[in-house]
Amino acid sequence: MNFRLMAAGAASALILAGASIADEASTTLSSLRALGARVQLRIGTAASPLDLSDPTLSQITSEQFSVLTPENEMKWQVVEPQMPGVFNWTGADNLVNFAEAHRERVRGHTLVWHNQLPNWLTQGVNDGSINEAQLRDLLHNHITTEVSRYRGRIWQWDVLNEMLTDSNPSQINPKDFWIAHLGPGVIADAFRWAHAADPEALLCYNDYNIAGEDGSNAKFNAAFAMVQNLVAQKVPIDCVGDQGHLDLQFGFNPILMTQDLRAYASLGLKVAITEADVRTFVETTDNNQTPIVSPTDTTPSHTANPAAADWYNGMLQSCLAVRECISFTVWGFDDSESWVPGAFHGEGDADLYDVNLNPKPQYTALQQTLSLAPGAPHRGGRDHDHDEDD
């Protein structure tokens, strides 16, 4: 059953923190977007094509968030799917156009990743029809073409994504597709190519567990050493994106996250929380582990777990405590769309809204923290500018 379409068809009266969408002034003033703007912290979400086309979902997307990240529409498999040099920009163009129409900024995601590569590329490397020199040229062309297409329209680019091992100690993954075929020098090359294509975009390294989420700081140590080396080489890296995917069965220490974000900032870099969600085990009756929401009880026990709201809040407070943290992005806002059930068996309930698009305690926790945020370090300068009063 498609809960999203049911909700969209039924709802022109979505309730946001006790105020109807019809009460435009109240909703705008209490939105995450408006509350974050008071300290120049942009609040974002990952967006899918349905988020931009469905009336109810697009209204939440535009009212609650001032930054959009494409879930898939800028990945290589989507923009160059069939053969080299033949591009499909439909999804990416739609997202950028939507963002500009609603005075939102865009986080481009992602230029270099070992996943979601087109079959023609991976098969060509595997069968030897694409050699390493050709692979390097293809990557250079892909980065240059995509970044150039949106020059001046992308605020932050995730240039490289998830290139570290989960081991302790962690390191640059020698088995990563790009490292295995082009060597670790491709990391610096990718930043240089992206910078040449758009010198004004903020260029980020993006990964999970690199701000203490694993408890050991193993991946933080590896990420810090890597970006410190890039800075020392004067590679044009501008920021570090910590994904912020949390799971209630594991620990989380927001004090450690704050310390780690500050450490990256000490290198002269901006930081961002880029893919925040908090997953847990859920009651379910379908193959996707969609959380059960009763028509008579829209907040069953598994959606009222105070730990999930606390952990969302902890990530936001860590970001607010670090002046160089310029954006806080959740990886989708409603449980009916979440990537979690498909990736983690039996888990879900990871987002701010339930499957009926009702805001959960996780949403309220962020809203309340942002309402008190004017005491946080004030963000300013080119990388934080708000060119409108959103």
N, C-alpha and C positions, 0 to 999 in steps of 0.2 A: 504494500500500500504506500502511495506517495503522500506522506504527511505534509510535505511542503506545498504541494498543489492544493490539498484540502484546506490548509491554513490560508493560502493565498485567496482561494475562492470564497472563503467564509469571512475573511477579516478585512474590514476597513476600519475596525475599531481595536487595533492592536494596543495593548496596554504597555506603556513604558514607564516603569518606576512609579506607578500610581496615577499617571496622567495619560489621557487619550491622545492619540496622534492628532485628532481634530483640534486639540488645544495646542496650536502650533507654537505659540510663544513659550509656554511652559515646557514643551518637549525640547525645543531648541536649547533653552537655557540649561536644562538638566541632562542633555545628551553627553555622552563620553567625549565627543568631538569638542563641544563647547567648553566643557569643564577642563579638558586638557589644554585648550587654547589659552587659558588664563595664565599658564606658566610656560606657554610655547612648547608644550609636549604634544606631538601629533599622535593620535590614536588611530591605529589602522586595523584592517582585516584582509585576509586572503579572499579573493573574489572569483567566482565562477561565472560562466555566461548566464546561468539562471538568475544569479544575484543581480545582474544588470538588466534583465528583461522582464522578470516577474514584478508586478507593481508593488506588492507588499515587501518583497525582499529588497528591491532596489530602493525603496523608501528607507528601510533600516540602514542599508549600505551607505546611502548619501547623508542621512541625518546623524548617524552615530559615529562615522569615521571620516578622518581627513587624509588618510593614506590608504591606497589600494595596492595589494600585491597579487599578480595573477597566479592562480594555483598551478596552471599548466600552460597557459596560452603563450608564454614566451620561451618555453623549453624547446630544445633543438628538435625533438621528435615531432613537435606540433608545427613549428614554423618552417621546417625544411624536410618534410616527411618522405617524399618519394625518390628524389634524386638531388645531387648537388646542384646548387644554383637555382632551384625552382622553389620559390617561397610561397607560403600561405600566411598572410598577416591579418587575416580577418579577425580572429579572436583577440590578438594583441591590440590591433587598431581600435576595436570596440571598447576595450577596457580603458585605453588611454583617452579616447574621446569622451567616455562616460566620466572619467575622473576630472578632466578639464571642464566639462559642462557643469560639474558640481563642486568646482574649486577644491579638488583633492589632488594630492601629489601621488606619484607612482614609485613603488619599489620594484625595479626590474628583477625578475627571478626566472632562471639563473643561467649564466653564460657557459660555465664549465662544471659539469657534474658527470659522474659515472653512470647515472640512471637516465632513463627516458631519452636515450639516443636513438636516432633513426636506424632502422634495420640495414639500410644500404651502407651506412657507415661501419657498424660493428661487423657485419658480414664481410665487407670489403677488407677490413683489417684482418679478420680471422682467416680468410682464404688467400690472403697475400696480394689481392688486386689493388689494395691501397697500402703503399709502403710508408715508412715513418716520415719521410720528407713530405710526401703528399698529405699525410694526416696532419702534420704541422701547418701546412698551407691551408688545409680545409678549416682547421680551427681558427687560424688567423682571419680567414675570410668570413667565417661565421660571426666571430666577435665584432669585426669591423662593420659588417653589413647590418647586423641587428642594432648595435649601439648607434651607428650613424643614422639609421632610419628614425630613431627617436631622440636624436640629439637636441638637447635643450628641453626635453619633455619628461625625462626620467630624473627623479630626485636622487635615488640611491640604486645602484646596481649590485646584486649579489654576483660578483665576478666569478668566484670559486665557491663551491658548495661541498662540504663533507669530505675532506681529503685526509682526515686523520683516523688512526686506528682507535678501537675501543679498549685496547690493552693497557696495562699498567706496568711500565711506563708506556705512554702513547707516543706515536711518531707519525710523520708523513707516511701514508699507506703505500708501501712499494707495490701492492697488488691493484691499486686504483688504476682504472683503465688508462687515464692520461699519464700518470706517473710511470706506469709499466712500459708505455710505448714512447713517451717523449722525455722522461726524466723529470726530476724535481724543478729544473729550470723553467718548466712550463708555467709554474705559478707566477713568477715575476713577469714572464712574457705576457701572460693573459692580462695582468694589470696594465702593463705598458700599452698593449694594443687597445684596450678599452679606453684608456686615458687619451690616446691619440684620436680616437673616434669621437669622444665627447669630453673635453677637458674640464667642463663644469660639473659633471655628474660626480656624486660621492661614490667611491668604489670600495666595496666591502668584501671581507671574507666571512662566510656564513657557515655555522656548524652547530651541532647539538652537544650538550654536556660540557661546554667550554667555559662555563661560569660557575663551576662548583656543583652542578646538579648531580654529578656522580658521587659526590661526597669525598672523593679522594684527591680531586684537583688534577688527576692524571692528564686529562685532555686539555684542561686549562694550561698546564705547564707546557704542553706541546704546542698549543695554539699561540701562547704568549711568545715562546722562543721563535716560532716561525714568523710571526708578524714583526717582532723586534728585529729579526734579521732583514726582513723586507724594508723596514724603515731605515735601518743602517745602510742599506744599499741604495737608498733614495728611490725605491720603487714607489709609484704613485698609488699607495693604498691609503684610504681615508678613514675607514671604519671597520669595526668588528661587529658582526651580527650574531648574537646568541639566540638560538631558536626558542628555548624555553619550553620544550615538551616535557611535562612532568607526569608522574604516575604515583597515585596514592599508596601503592604497595612498597614504594621506595622512599628514602628520606629526601628532605629538601631543607637547605639552610640559607635563608635570605641574607644573613649577615655575610656568609662566604660569597654569595653572588655579588653583593655590593662591593666587597673587597676586590673581587676579580674584575668587575667592570671598571673600577677605579684604576686598577693596574694597567688595563689596556689604555685608558685615558691618559695615564702618565707618559705614554709613548707619543702623545700628541694626536691620538686618534679619537674619532667619535665612536660611540657604541649605540647599539639598538637591541631591543628585544624583538625578534622578527617572526616567531611562529608559536606564540604562547597558547598552550592548552593544558588541561589537567585531567587525565583520564583515570577511570576506576572500573572495577567490575560492576556489571549491571544486571538487573532482572530483565529478561527478554523472552520473546517467543518466536523470533524470526532469525534467518540465517545471517543477517547483518548485525545482530545483537543490538538492534535499535532499542533504546530504553523504553520501558512500558510507561505510558502516561495515561492515567485513567481519566475518562471524560468528567468524572465527578471529583477528581483529586489531581489537579495539574502540578502539584509539587509532592510526588511520592517520596518515600524516605531516601531513595538513592539520589534524588536530585537536590536534597536538602543537606547533604553531607557538609558540615561546616569546614572540614579540612580543605575541600576543593576551593571554596571561596577564600579561605585563609591563604592558600598557596598562590592563587591568582593575585591576591592582594600583596603577598610578599614579593612577587616578581615586580609588580608595579612600584612598590615602595623602594625596591633596590634601584630601579630606573630613576625614580624621582630624586633619590639621594645623590645621584651622580650628574653633575651639570652637563657633562658631555653626552648623556643619553638623550638622543634626539627623537626617538619614536618607540612606541610600544604597540606591537601588532599581534592580534590574535589570529590563529590559523583557521579561519572560518568562524562564524558566530552562532550557528545553530546545530543542534545534535542530529537533525535529519540529514544533514549534508556532510557530517564529520568523516574524515579519513580513518579515524581510530578503529571502528568496528571491523573494517576490512583488513587492518594491519595487525591488530592485537585481539586474539580470540577471546570472546567473552567480556571485552572491555568497551567502554563508551562513556557517555555523560561528560564529555570533555569540554563543552563549549558554554557560552554565556546565555544562550536561549535554548529552551527545550524543543521537542519536535513539533509542537504546536505554536512555536514562535512566541512563547511567553518568556520574559526575562527571568532568569534564575538568581539565586543568592550570589552566584559568581558575578553576575552583572552588577547587582546592587553593591557588592563589596568594592568593585572598581569605581563605581559612581560616587560612593561615599568618600573613598580615599581621595579622588580627584577634587571633590568639593572642599576638602581641607588642604589641598596642595599649594595654595598661594604662599605658604611658608617654606616650600621646597626651594632649593637653589634655582635661580632664574636662568633660563636658557636664552641666549641672544646671539646676534651675529648672522652672517649669511646662511649658515646651515640650519638655523632655527626660524628664519623669518616667516611671518604670516602676512601674506600680501592681501588678506581680507580678514574680516572679523568673525572667523568661524570658530 
